[in-house]
Amino acid sequence: MEELILSARGLNLYYGENHALKDISIDIPERRITALIGPSGCGKSTFLRTINRMNDLIPNVKITGSLTYRGQEIYAPEQDVTDLRKRIGMVFQKPNPFPMSIYDNVAYGPRTHGTRNKVKLDEIVEESLRGAAIWDEVKDRLKKSALGLSGGQQQRLCIARALAVKPDVLLMDEATSALDPISTAKIEDLAAELKNDYTIIMVTHNMQQAARISDNTAFFLLGELVEFGETEQMFSMPQDKRTEDYITGRFG
Amino acid sequence: MRNTFHEQLEQLNIELIKMGALCEQAISAATKALLEGDLALGRQACELEQEIDQRERDIESQCMKLLLRQQPVAGDLRRVSAALRMISDMERIGDQASDIAEIARDVEDSRLCSAVPMADMARAAIAMVTDSVDAFVQGDLELARTVLREDDEVDDLFLRVREELISLISAGENGSVCLDLLMVAKYFERIGDHAVNIAEWVEYSLTGHHKGGK
């Protein structure tokens, strides 16, 4: 039986008057890749950002309903947001390495969380870079600026930076949309490896990518979760006509 | 790169080899049932045919999954497309082996089988099936073309069996058995044709061209 890691029940999100997420209920299994798809403005990125409270920064946001991570309410007043974001890491569309060395990029999170020991940090940096399948490419230039890396390498560095704080869940917001096909394939291979240890939730505009690498797919439309299920089932026999119309390119 | 995809393509090869091996076993069991009058082997051929049908559905679903999830292009696309066509031919080979086994059940006089080169036909047909599937798995165009030559041999054998059966009927042998044997020979000849189809799919998969196409 699959363990659930995140559950939403009747989750609503409003940006002021705009009802951006409508009554979302979903159970996301652990150590699987879950893809969120849907046309622009459908709520998929909003939902992703709700998971590690990135929407807290936006004014006039109102959230109702329940969203739990390992049984704990993510929006409970006592929730420590820094701790939550340590457990639920995020990789963005555009690679965003800090303007510092490759080593310092990866060591940034652990240092912030109090790790000062050099040997320990070296270990974490190597382990994280290996985990993100970029160690061999950067091991001889760890002290060089991260900004000198290619886009694909920068994105894998950002994944390494996310892994360095030993998260439980990795959120990927269109993490390959700014990359060429070769870098994309590397990240996809990497995601397939990472799901042995992490739960990955990814927003993608690329339906082929969702079909290639995800185990489960959620289709959002106009703020609603239209359909959620096994990727193969969803792409071969969707249950809802709106899903079929979208994935076959009839609208969106 | 694209590790999962390449593992799945490799798995497809393994399944095709297994299906090919089942076809060979089915033809072999049906032939022995005919030549040795072994009813148990005849039943085995019919059971193998059902297993082959199941394999066809399994591999078809595997190919659909590959198309759906991996969106193969170029040589990979031709490969999956060829595999989908090949399994239909293999399924028909299984049917024909089972048909041979059914006729074997009714042939009371297996002595007449030995009077014609039926065993040679069976051997040649099995070799064609083996070679055509191997050609796909190994991507061996030369081996695929060998299958086309082997087909000439099976066709020649069919004509020989036919002529010898006509002679046997003229000599007053049991006409009903002779006609059954002619049917069996035709099934072997059809098995050869399916192996040729498989070889032609191999050629398409490797070169992008259909035999005789432009």
Interface residues (C-beta under 8 A of the other chain):
Chain A: I182 A185 K186 E188 D189 A192 Q208 A211 R212 I213 T231 E232 F235 S236
Chain B: M1 R2 N3 T4 F5 M64 K65 L68 R69 Q70 Q71
